[in-house]
Amino acid sequence: MDIPATPAASVDRLTELLDGRWGHVRRQARQRMSELPSPATHDLSTEEHRAQVFGELKLLAEAGYPRVGFPKRYGGDGDTGGSLTSFEMLGFGDLSVMVKAGVQWGLFGGAVEALGTERHHDAHLRAIMELDTPGCFAMTETGHGSDVQSLRTTATYDQATGQFELHTPHDGARKDYIGNAARDGRMAVVFAQLVVGGRSRGVHALLVRIRDDGGNLVAGVRIEDCGRKAGLNGVDNGRIWFDHLRVPRESLLNRYGDVTEDGTYTSPIDSDGRRFFTMLGTLIRGRISVAGAAGSATKSALTIAVRYGLVRRQFDAPGRDREVVVLDYLAHQRKLLPALATSYALHFAQEELVTTLHELSEANDAAVEYTDGEQNTEAHEHRQRELESRAAGLKAATTWHATRTIQACREACGGAGYLAENRLPQLKADTDVFTTFEGDNTVLQQLVAKGLLTGYRQHVGELGSVGMARFVADQVVDTVIERTAARSLIDKLVNAVTPNDDETDLLDRGWHLKLFEDREKHVLDTAVRRLRKAGDADADPFQVFNNAQDHVLRAARVHIERVVLEAFVAAIDRCADEAVAALLSRVCDLHVLSQIEADLDWFLGHGRMTAARAKAVTGAVNTLCQHLRPHVADLVDAFAIPDSLVAAPIATGAEADRQAAQHAHDAARA
């Protein structure tokens, strides 16, 4: 396959496109983070690292970092998109700082804002923003991680005293892996089963003091340090037990459920299940933030590996007067360039997600009214559900991509990539847990698949596998594919595709889009048919779901892959610079064809592609890798990561100088 040469594009213009709507936030973050200690923290002890991270949090608070996303009424900027973008930028630095900031201002502060009411906001938000009140987000328990609805910690209302009694009934109910708990936390948002008048009202959140101002534990609270971890050792994770701890009635974060002095429970949402998922839905910023930070860490790893690959030489080649630069080898290109292309694709999908949440937040602030706890328009509810599903899916896709890509970057740098000073081992260790915190990725994929079943939440009040199987058995499911921005362009491209796929150019964007849409619809249709077996008289609904779980997870994955591709297409369409658009079009080609290549077993097995066409896809990926080789330095430079944040000797000019000196020495000897 012949591809005309793509002219060089302006790195600055490419950076401008990547920076997007919140470019000013990104530029400020680069400057601010360049002034922080080096993200290379491998030689610090646990306590040194924790102290340094907490010191950096103080600097961020003084610089106004946390104010961006909090309400204007309490000294914030009320800029949801800016806040998420700022958090994403922290992923270029010490990831312990990013996680610690996420716990303090995203999870702890976000929960107080989203689940609390004016009495909590007035009393605590400013102190949380300014780090005067370090706090924890105490949800996960040793015995229950993803299954939050089944938490065992109890908060029982005592009408005689007007207090809640918070209690850990057994070790399986201890709060586990709680950031900020082991060292710095003074308060915690604690999720517990609310018991009022002898009746459980489901999981609710309470704002609880765990240490006094001097750092001493409050009576009735026991905390144990989780100890040294594989990574993120600047974060003080701990385990918390409550021994009949009494807290004021006003501690209940009561936006969605309250208890009066006489012990009457009230809520704007009648259903315990709907109330629970509404509460969790207000906290999706955490998943969006993790996806953004994982993308930043992946870009750091790619920058290190690509820059090293451009100077590292290995083996002589006929007709060359020096050893070959390793990035000239196709095998090396194969390791890095498809991953780089997918990082670009995920970047634009993340940007689209952040924009959607920002606009939805603005709509909530400006005009949304509630009736019985529900938004007053069906369209608004649909958009909220779609957002939650997409946040879950992109978090899974981006963090898995980070895990795979950082490992590939480590291998691409050989022994140099194994040295702690070159940051890749630290990036590996620090991001590894991203696939399981803020929601285990496999569980999140199931959430995405359930969201694809139109009307599911209106008919089934649980997200369990049995409920899902029963719903599909009882309903005629409309598998309409949701729509994204730039839909008219996408429809136009798809409709222009020739009926015979084998006659279509492998780089035809309409063919790419059609192929991904067709795969998604087929997988979802098949999953629905398999789940309908739950309606048989002798069926075990759980077993039906369990037997179809592979199909359910595939439906989620291919849905998100389609969403990501459409976001990339939309980004190229809005690019005003022709050279940048042309380069990104080739990057998109590599992304989509490498995705097709990775799933060739499905396309071949379902008759969507001939064997000859499949071979041609692999050949096209090879060609595109070689085609983009001259542009690879520009593609990583466009991330605009300051050298002080790259912080790897093999990715600096010093390494190029060393390689040049070695070549000069070898030439002199020859």
Secondary structure as UniProt FT lines:
FT   HELIX           11..19
FT   HELIX           20..22
FT   HELIX           23..34
FT   TURN            42..43
FT   HELIX           46..62
FT   TURN            63..64
FT   HELIX           65..69
FT   HELIX           72..74
FT   HELIX           80..90
FT   TURN            91..92
FT   HELIX           95..101
FT   HELIX           102..108
FT   HELIX           109..115
FT   HELIX           118..129
FT   TURN            130..131
FT   STRAND          135..138
FT   HELIX           148..150
FT   STRAND          154..158
FT   TURN            159..162
FT   STRAND          163..167
FT   HELIX           171..173
FT   STRAND          175..178
FT   TURN            179..184
FT   STRAND          187..196
FT   TURN            197..198
FT   STRAND          199..209
FT   TURN            213..214
FT   TURN            219..220
FT   STRAND          221..225
FT   TURN            233..234
FT   STRAND          238..242
FT   STRAND          245..248
FT   HELIX           249..251
FT   STRAND          258..259
FT   TURN            261..262
FT   STRAND          265..266
FT   HELIX           272..281
FT   TURN            282..284
FT   HELIX           285..311
FT   TURN            318..319
FT   HELIX           326..328
FT   HELIX           330..366
FT   STRAND          370..371
FT   TURN            372..373
FT   STRAND          374..375
FT   HELIX           378..412
FT   HELIX           414..418
FT   HELIX           420..422
FT   HELIX           424..432
FT   HELIX           433..435
FT   TURN            436..438
FT   HELIX           441..451
FT   TURN            454..455
FT   HELIX           456..459
FT   HELIX           465..474
FT   TURN            485..486
FT   HELIX           487..495
FT   HELIX           501..503
FT   TURN            506..507
FT   HELIX           509..531
FT   HELIX           532..535
FT   TURN            537..538
FT   HELIX           541..547
FT   HELIX           549..573
FT   HELIX           578..598
FT   HELIX           600..605
FT   TURN            606..607
FT   HELIX           611..628
FT   HELIX           629..631
FT   HELIX           632..637
FT   TURN            638..639
FT   HELIX           643..646
FT   HELIX           649..651
FT   HELIX           653..669
//
